[in-house]
Amino acid sequence: MSTLKIAGSTALVTGANRGLGRAFALALLAGGAETVYAGARDPQTVTDPGLVPVKLDVTDPADVSAVAERCADTTLLINNAGILHGGSLLAAPSLDGARAELETNLFGTLAMCRAFAPVLGRTGGGALVNMLSVLSWHTLPQIGSYGVSKAAAWSMTNAVREELREQGTLVVAAHAAFIDTDMAARVDQPKTSPADVARRILDAVEAGREEVLVDDLTRQVKAALSGVPDER
């Protein structure tokens, strides 16, 4: 079983300037990470002491390539960056929102996995975390395309894990329901604090777990996958 200790690690977090990404970055510092690269489209928005801001738009191949070169000592990659446009798959005025979500949530994450696979291999295997969602498995029609992007990212994560197993890289699929960030600001449901989500996922990394289900709702939805779909 591959494991990685947070203390002494060199980590890169995408989308690290706010919300869950910032919580990951701060939790890494608190856990004793030696270096925490904080990726953001505008690095000036990364203001917490101890973080190393890096310019990173995961949909920009030049940014991804430059960050892989600059952060070549990374032992832990946390792919947190994601977007949600919302809207029905069938009633949205165009496919632009769906394409943008796939570009960031799937292809941007995959681009980071591709760029950092050799980096992690050279630094001993390390670990890679992809931040997914309960919507990897469950559909909400009002944000249908977001669910599509997360389901695709889950499948991609499973494939990447198998490709990186031989080099000893731990690939963690992290799923959560409602997190108390701007993305879920309009959701009137119980939410988990970003700090708790980050802590639970980093604990899973240290334990060598390939999947982490952050909250009760996520665990219930995953368990229901083996059931028989309702007859309509």
Buried (B, 14 or more C-beta within 10 A) or exposed (E): EBEBBBEEBBBBBBBBBBBBBBBBBBBBBBBEBBBBBBBBBEBEEBEBEEBBBBBBBBBBEEBBEBBBEBBEEBBBBBBBBBBBBBBEBEEBEEEEBBBBBBBBBBBBBBBBBEBBBEBBBBBEBBBBBBBBBBBBBBEEEEBBBBBBBBBBBBEBBBEBBEEBBEBEBBBBBBBBBBBBBEBBEEEEEEBBEBBBBBBBBBBBBBEEBBBBBBBEBBBEBBEEEEEEEEEE
